[in-house]
Amino acid sequence: MLDEANIKRAYKNLRRGKTKRREIKYIDAHYEEEAEKMRIMILNTRPGAEHPELGYHPPINRKVKHINEHGKDRRIYMPEIHEQWLHHIIILILGPIITRTAYRYSCGSIPKRGAHYGAKYIQKYIAHSKASRNFAKLDIRHFYDNTRISIIMRELATIILDDWFLYVISLCFYGFDKGIPLGFYISQWLANFLLEPVDRFIVDVLRIPGYCRYMDDMWLADNAKKLLHKAVSAIKMLLGRMFRLKLKHNYQVIKFEYVKKNGEHIGRPIDMMGFVFYRSKTLMRKYVMLNTVILVHHLHKEAEAGKRWFTTHIRAVLSGMGWFKHTNSYDCYLKHIKPYINIGKLKHIISKIDKRERKASYDKLGRRALFSAA
């Protein structure tokens, strides 16, 4: 963490997409000085430090933002910019350790293992595996709110022997005895790490042939319903004994969607990670499709009125197009997207904006700083 190259690399990751913020502009103007201050802060963040007043002192009252996401009220904590910088430095060191031991199909937070990565696995499993007659879908009850910091630190201590590093991580969660704070960059990584023993238990001990996890959402597949019910009971017991967590009461063990020879549909599709998986096709959830379509129609009206588009809206549309690309939704695209917006034009606009921002970043931080942070 004290390596200057890691400190600068972490800042480069942090400032991505935040270049217009006042705090980022100030750090850009005093880059070398702020990087040195960060190194001194880490150096003095330990018991018995020579200058403890220069160390990291977590704020008592953090900014909190309340949002409503799909009917759920969430509290998002907003750490100060230097605190975010420290989180990024920690993940530069901790991330490769977590990734090395993580289950292959645990998705979310880990780079290159997002929803589309998990969707490809489920699609491949449905197409090629014969053990897909039934499936179970599980979700941990209030996972972030009920996870105990002491249990996370206990699990981290089994793979990390550096007491100083563990002390810095624990200090980041000062004031959070129970519940991982949403909004912290390290939270999603540690949440994923905490469930690694559950992954190993399901794959190695229970021998479930099909298994994928997206954060605290778990999908298990097998031909035998009895085996899946036994697996759910065993997972319940493991979560309670090891982590003091519970499954939601609405878990499902059901027959996968199937069409009989007489044309009758039985069973249900798999609804996970924003996708709805059938045997012959993959669709996106209704609200995902509606959000993109509504935004496209909004941009179309703005263009007809001669108004300029917001960059965030353009990026949101291009992000939504990823769902159309990876699902069987071409008819929806032809009807609701293509007549109203030119996707190639949006990509060209974002390309120009990105080039301009990269040039500004290059000019502000300087050639030498960028190369050392790479």
Secondary structure as the mmCIF struct_conf table of DSSP 4:
data_model
#
loop_
_struct_conf.conf_type_id
_struct_conf.id
_struct_conf.beg_label_comp_id
_struct_conf.beg_label_asym_id
_struct_conf.beg_label_seq_id
_struct_conf.end_label_comp_id
_struct_conf.end_label_asym_id
_struct_conf.end_label_seq_id
HELX_RH_AL_P HELX_RH_AL_P1 GLU A 4 LEU A 14
TURN_TY1_P TURN_TY1_P1 ARG A 15 GLY A 17
TURN_TY1_P TURN_TY1_P2 THR A 19 LYS A 20
BEND BEND1 ARG A 21 ARG A 21
HELX_RH_AL_P HELX_RH_AL_P2 ARG A 22 ALA A 29
TURN_TY1_P TURN_TY1_P3 HIS A 30 HIS A 30
HELX_RH_AL_P HELX_RH_AL_P3 TYR A 31 LEU A 43
TURN_TY1_P TURN_TY1_P4 ASN A 44 ASN A 44
BEND BEND2 ARG A 46 ARG A 46
TURN_TY1_P TURN_TY1_P5 PRO A 47 GLY A 48
BEND BEND3 GLU A 50 GLU A 50
HELX_RH_3T_P HELX_RH_3T_P1 PRO A 52 LEU A 54
BEND BEND4 GLY A 55 GLY A 55
BEND BEND5 ILE A 60 ASN A 61
STRN STRN1 LYS A 63 GLU A 69
TURN_TY1_P TURN_TY1_P6 HIS A 70 GLY A 71
STRN STRN2 LYS A 72 MET A 78
HELX_RH_AL_P HELX_RH_AL_P4 ILE A 81 THR A 101
BEND BEND6 ALA A 102 ALA A 102
TURN_TY1_P TURN_TY1_P7 ARG A 104 TYR A 105
STRN STRN3 SER A 106 CYS A 107
BEND BEND7 GLY A 108 ILE A 110
TURN_TY1_P TURN_TY1_P8 PRO A 111 LYS A 112
BEND BEND8 GLY A 114 GLY A 114
HELX_RH_AL_P HELX_RH_AL_P5 ALA A 115 HIS A 128
BEND BEND9 LYS A 130 LYS A 130
BEND BEND10 ARG A 133 ARG A 133
STRN STRN4 ASN A 134 ASP A 139
STRN STRN5 ILE A 140 ILE A 140
TURN_TY1_P TURN_TY1_P9 ARG A 141 HIS A 142
HELX_RH_AL_P HELX_RH_AL_P6 PHE A 143 ASN A 146
STRN STRN6 ARG A 148 ARG A 148
HELX_RH_AL_P HELX_RH_AL_P7 ILE A 149 LEU A 156
TURN_TY1_P TURN_TY1_P10 ALA A 157 ILE A 159
HELX_RH_AL_P HELX_RH_AL_P8 ASP A 163 CYS A 172
TURN_TY1_P TURN_TY1_P11 PHE A 173 GLY A 175
BEND BEND11 ASP A 177 ASP A 177
STRN STRN7 LYS A 178 LYS A 178
BEND BEND12 GLY A 179 GLY A 179
HELX_LH_PP_P HELX_LH_PP_P1 ILE A 180 PRO A 181
STRN STRN8 LEU A 182 LEU A 182
TURN_TY1_P TURN_TY1_P12 GLY A 183 GLY A 183
HELX_RH_AL_P HELX_RH_AL_P9 TYR A 185 LEU A 194
TURN_TY1_P TURN_TY1_P13 LEU A 195 LEU A 195
HELX_RH_AL_P HELX_RH_AL_P10 GLU A 196 ARG A 200
HELX_RH_PI_P HELX_RH_PI_P1 PHE A 201 VAL A 205
BEND BEND13 LEU A 206 LEU A 206
BEND BEND14 PRO A 209 PRO A 209
STRN STRN9 GLY A 210 TYR A 214
TURN_TY1_P TURN_TY1_P14 MET A 215 ASP A 216
STRN STRN10 ASP A 217 ASP A 222
BEND BEND15 ASN A 223 ASN A 223
HELX_RH_AL_P HELX_RH_AL_P11 LYS A 225 LEU A 238
HELX_RH_PI_P HELX_RH_PI_P2 LEU A 239 PHE A 243
STRN STRN11 LEU A 247 LEU A 247
TURN_TY1_P TURN_TY1_P15 HIS A 249 ASN A 250
STRN STRN12 GLN A 252 LYS A 255
STRN STRN13 PHE A 256 PHE A 256
HELX_LH_PP_P HELX_LH_PP_P2 GLU A 257 GLU A 257
STRN STRN14 TYR A 258 VAL A 259
TURN_TY1_P TURN_TY1_P16 LYS A 261 ASN A 262
BEND BEND16 GLY A 263 GLY A 263
STRN STRN15 HIS A 265 ILE A 266
BEND BEND17 GLY A 267 GLY A 267
STRN STRN16 ARG A 268 ARG A 268
STRN STRN17 ILE A 270 MET A 272
TURN_TY1_P TURN_TY1_P17 MET A 273 GLY A 274
STRN STRN18 PHE A 275 PHE A 277
BEND BEND18 ARG A 279 SER A 280
STRN STRN19 THR A 282 MET A 284
HELX_RH_AL_P HELX_RH_AL_P12 LYS A 286 GLU A 304
TURN_TY1_P TURN_TY1_P18 ALA A 305 GLY A 306
HELX_LH_PP_P HELX_LH_PP_P3 LYS A 307 PHE A 310
HELX_RH_AL_P HELX_RH_AL_P13 THR A 311 LYS A 325
TURN_TY1_P TURN_TY1_P19 HIS A 326 ASN A 328
HELX_RH_AL_P HELX_RH_AL_P14 TYR A 330 HIS A 336
TURN_TY1_P TURN_TY1_P20 ILE A 337 TYR A 340
HELX_RH_AL_P HELX_RH_AL_P15 ILE A 343 LEU A 365
HELX_RH_AL_P HELX_RH_AL_P16 ARG A 367 ALA A 373
#
